[in-house]
Amino acid sequence: MADMDQIFTLTDEEGNESQFELIGNLDINGNTYVALVPVDNNSEEEEYVILKVEEDENGEEFLVTIDDDDEFDEVADAFEDEFMSEFDYDAAEEEAPTEE
């Protein structure tokens, strides 16, 4: 899961497939979580999904949604902190008014 140029094909509940690109992963409380953005994201907003990495009985990794609200909030906050420090810092500097 360390390769940041990975593309995942995810299938929703209706069987529709969409491609997502890995933008980051974090280990929190002994679990690994990934943040993915849609490859065909036409939206102005930078939306991403967060999924939990689990293993089946054969050791194969798969991604699952996070059903526990408290767990999701903790992980979302951690990713937001991570993304803000990596991605938003430069944008915030550019948008900050300068004192004259």
N, C-alpha and C positions, 0 to 999 in steps of 0.2 A: 504493500500500500504506500510505499515511500515515493514511487515515481509520480511526479506532479503532472505529467503529460498524459495521464490515463483517461481514456474515454470509456464510459459505462453505458450500456443499454439497459434501461430500466423499464419494467412493464407495470402499468398501473392496474387498478382493480378491474377495469373494463377490458384489459388485454391490449391496450394501446402502448406501443413502444416509443420511447424517446431517448435521445442520446444526451449524456451529461458529461462534462469535463471536471475532473478532480481539481479543486483549487486549494485544498488544504486538508490536513488530518491532525487530530489531537488525541492524546491519551489522557483520559480523565477517570480517576477512581478505578483503574485496572481495565477499563474498556477503551476501545478505539472507535472514534467517530470520524466521519468524513463530511466535508462540505463540497457540494457539487453545483455547477451552474449549467443550465440548458445550453447545448451547443448552438441551437437555433434561437437564442434569446433575442427577440426583436424589441424588447421592452427597454425604455430609458432607464428604469430602475435596475440596480444590480441585485437581482433576486437569486437566492441560492437555497438549496435544500440540505438538511443535515440528516444523516442516516447513521445507524450504529452497525459496526462490523461484528458479526457473530460467526462461529464455526459450527459446522455440522459434525456428526459422529466420525466422518472420514477426514476431518481437518480442513475441509474446503471452506473458504471464507464466503460469506454472502452478506448482503446489506438488508437491514430491516428498519422500519419506521420506529420512532421512539414514542411509545404510547403513554408513558408516565410524564405528566405535565411538569412536575418538579425536576425530573431528570432532563427533560427537554430544555427547560428554562436555564438550568445550570450550564448545559452544553452550549446553548445558543449564546449566552453571555460570554462564555469563554472564547467562542469563535469570533464574536463581535469585537472583543478586546484584542484578539490576535489580528483580525483584519484591520481594525482601526490603526494599530501600531504599524502594520506593514503597508497598507494601501491608502488609507485616508489621511495619513499624516502629511504627505506632500500636497494633497489637494487642499487640506485645511490651511496650510501655509500660503498657498497661492490665493485663496479666497479671503484671507485675513486682511482687514483694512490696514493700510500703513499710516503711521503717524507722521505728520509734517510739521 
